Amino acid sequence: MSKRNPCKGCVDSVIVTEEVIRELVRDTEENAMLIVSEEVYQARISACESCDSLRYGTTCAHSGCIVRYRAKFKNKSCPFSGKPKWDKVS
């Protein structure tokens, strides 16, 4: 029987490259109405980087999302159940 992976959205063999992450983040910048300010983004990233639920330095164990991508969007919040590290932006 295989051991349960602590990450909802991936398996241990899935590692997202820096190049893929940069492309995802770059794509978000095409619609400025949907993304947070650089200041809010950096605060969100800092919170994620200090979180024990960060996997592989890139992925949230609660949502399976790439944190540098999810943190860009106004309509997203930290998926940490009961104790979100950051909120949506109106």
Secondary structure, DSSP 4 states (H G I P E B T S, - for coil): -PPPPS-SS--TT----HHHHHHHHHHHTT-TTTB--HHHHHHHHHHHHT-TTEETTTEETTT--BHHHHTTBTT-----TTS-SS----
